[in-house]
Amino acid sequence: MASEEQLSTIKGAKVLMVGAGGIGCELLKTLALSGFEDIHIIDMDTIEVSNLNRQFLFRQKHVGQSKAKVAREAVLKFRPHIKITPYHANVKDPEFNVDFFKQFNVVLNGLDNLDARRHVNRLCLASGVPLVESGTTGFLGQVTVHVKGKTECYECQSKPAPKTYPVCTITSTPSKFVHCIVWAKDLLFAKLFGDKNQDNDLNVHSTDASSSSEHAEDVFVRKADEDIEQYGRRIYDHVFGYNIEVALRNEETWKSRNKPRPLYTRDVLPPRPVEQNGNKDKASTTGDPSSVSAMASLGLKNPQDLWSLRENSDVFLEALKLFFLKREKEIGQLGFDKDDQLAVEFVTSAANIRAASFGIPLHNLFEAKGIAGNIVHAVATTNAIIAGLIVLEAMKVLQNDVKSYRMTYCLEHPSRKMLLMPVQPFEPNKSCYVCSETPLTLEINTHRSKLRDFVDKIVKAKLGMSLPLIMHGVALLYEVGDDLEEVEVTNYAANLDKVLSELPSPVTGGTILTVEDLRQELKCSVNIKHREEFDEEKEPDGMVLSGWTPALATEKNKTSDNDPSSFNASQTVPLEPEDDDEIEIINKDPAILTAGKKRKQSDISVAANSEISSVTGEIPTKSKVEKDDSHSDIVTVDGNLDTNKKKRVQ
Amino acid sequence: MGKEGEELTEQETAIYDRQIRVWGVDAQRRLSKSHIFVSGLRGTVIEFCKNIVLAGVGSLTLNDDRLVTEELLSANFLVPSDENVTRGKSLAELCCESLKDFNPMVSVSVEKGDLASFDVEFFQKFDAVVISCCSLLTKKSVNAKCRKLPRRVTFYTVECRDSCGEIFVDLQDYSYSQKKNEETIECQLQYPSFEEAIAVPWRSLPKRTSKLYFSMRVIERFEVLGNRNPRDTSADDLPNVLKLRKELCEAQCINESQIPDPLLQRLLVARVEFPPVCAIIGGVLGQEVIKAISGKGDPLKNFFLFDAMDGKGIIEDISNINS
């Protein structure tokens, strides 16, 4: 029980909660019950049906409404006299600046993505407000405490990288179902229904491999008078049949791999399109385009059923047909959305047909949707436990009880008898570019790389800045903001297209650039080193940043990517996902010209929002945990965490 | 999938989507056919109720005839703060109304009466029985009643005092399949009853057994000897509790340092609850009941102990059965 002193600290505290989702609902409830009386809560999301199994402050009737606002109303019913201030907004909005953050005693995160977490971390550092960070996936969860100068910041340790798949794995040599999903979603779906001007790595082999690419461009376009059935079959035969035949010609590829089997509609389906008696007419009278479903018109009901190749082929053709008949207006601008039934049906069937071709096990629609939509597994119990732990840490932070701060893991399988495992936090990483002032080093070809490459690949992608300002000495090279003069806007735009060494204030080897994000109040120095050549495969950015904690690749586990049972504490304790966002596809690099040959070497990366622990280095079961019985019951992890030694908070 | 006949409805699939991705359709189906009984609606049990109603059990039966008081509601988020609503109604009735609203697919009802008076047959209709805020005697007897039934009725008792919490689990003879890497291993566990478990001699337990376990037994014993109502203790009782500790430790041949004074002192102050700990214990309890019903996951055997002071959530196996 909280002591009198503790209670009065709690009563007087002003806390900011970021996120009113799975963790947020539990957290707001527990804070209110625990005696907190001034709570501000930011969440940009609205309520969805799939939230209702755990976000218990919401009901069916609230679907579509602001999470932050509904959560407030629900909590006021049992604690009417406390003050809850909701913001239906993005935490990255300019109103939530350093001054805004400064009014709080502690910030509590229940977020679902790396980007927002980094942003909040920086604002907390800049405003000197302690941060309690959290995350859950299925039965796993964790809570960490970040207090400037006392414990490491959220970015002191590497974050797991989004899963990336080499383009050739996706386009030519898939070996897992997820590869087929990525192909179906990001290549085929995008090619057929998305923006035609977007780069796309889909193999566009024309009917004659040696013919001009002019012909190839047309393969996916429906001809003016082409029958829709005809068109569907043509696409099917092209991507599952012809393209595979072409790929098979490259014998080198298949020496150590199983050869795929080309699939043609004539082999899989009866020669003439089967008339779906009556169903067609029914479908055509449906008014609402969002309710269009190939499953419905084919009489397939259960999304848990595994479809045969024949059924997948039927769904594929039906879905494609329905897009053209019912949703033609959207074609050319569609992006994959996990809540778009027809899109999920199309992607599931296309992925399955491709899987069948490559001898990869097929999956049902429910599973395929989970993989394609990067849907995070979530249960109420873990969120409730994590929220309880967040409040415990928040209370210690308010008491400034530094010695008692803990990072706590919620495990699925006990480790040393523990299901909830507290670990002492680390001291700040002295070489962290976010919370220390360690300069970064960038190797780059200053005669070839443009300022734009630097801004996109380093400042935005790696340093996570959204409103950057770049200076060379006192000369401003680039700046983003609403209050710029027209001249400045023109100048900066012109600078973006200049190579570094030709900027008004030339950037060459030895230059020190200052990169700053005014909103995050984050400033770092980048030492520029000129380098002529980069390895296309290993250094696809054409530049190498060091001193920056790179993302850790986490795709080591052999288990299937979306299998919840594949998570266990000995791998990583996954952080937070919590909500349901899209897989984000980053097509990193445009074509690079080498030796006169045009070659694409981009990576398709699936940036899972379900990102993983910031503390992957010290997974309890991997490290030696010693229990010092004589002192107190503190668990210390004694493992090789990193090359640079980390110190525990004393 | 789809072995067990009935399919989930479209509504169930939509609402339970995220958790089906955790435990699968079969587990969800089993959950929706399960019947749970709870008695003693303080903060931890309220948390538990929320968790399993959200998870989608078939039915939940609530037992607690007490009229609401401010103290009883210290960690309750189900009962609205409005005297016009609460007047004259029992805790179970008020919680029932609110829980029904959480998930219309779960049938929530109230069972009036004194927990101790329910006979063996009464418990027959349940798959899991969870009790709290009752005497040691009632705990033992309800547990014994559950064990008399021909089909397995799992039994749980839970207590939170100050910033500490304890869960006891009795799954009787329980077998489940454990997934290790690619293999599936059939596991069998034998659980002792609450009475058998707490009778296990202390000196036979490993030296590192949680101090909280022993301390809870001392307080439990103190309430029995003093004829106290459950949780009716205060810091003033400390001298007598320390005397009792000495006697128990001597009889059980363990060192008194296994049961530290400050811990006992905290446990005695039990009137008001500590909501973060209720959330943690209620979450773990919810997870355990879901595991046992669904047959998915390794159930804990047989005590779970949490102390916010050190932040550890520990599983202790207190049973003679294997030795």
Interface residues (C-beta under 8 A of the other chain):
Chain A: M1 A2 E26 K29 T30 A32 L33 S34 V49 S50 L52 N53 R54 F56 R59 Q60 V75 K77 F78 R79 P80 G138 F139 N302 P303 Q304 D305 N364 F366 G370 I375 V376 H377 A378 V379 A380 T381 T382 N383 A384 I385 A387 G388 L389 V391 L392 M395 R406 T408 E412 H413 P414 K417 M418 L419 L420 M421 P422 P564 S565 D580 K627 D629 S632 D633 I634 V635
Chain B: M1 G2 E7 T13 A14 I15 Y16 D17 R18 Q19 I20 R21 V22 W23 V25 G43 E47 K50 N51 L54 A55 G56 S74 A75 N76 F77 L78 V79 P80 S81 D101 F102 N103 P104 D162 S163 K179 R208 R266 V269 V272 E273 F274 P275 P276 V277 C278 A279 I280 G282 G283 V284 G286 Q287 I290 G297 D298 L300 F304 F306 A308 D310 G311 K312 G313 I314 I315 E316
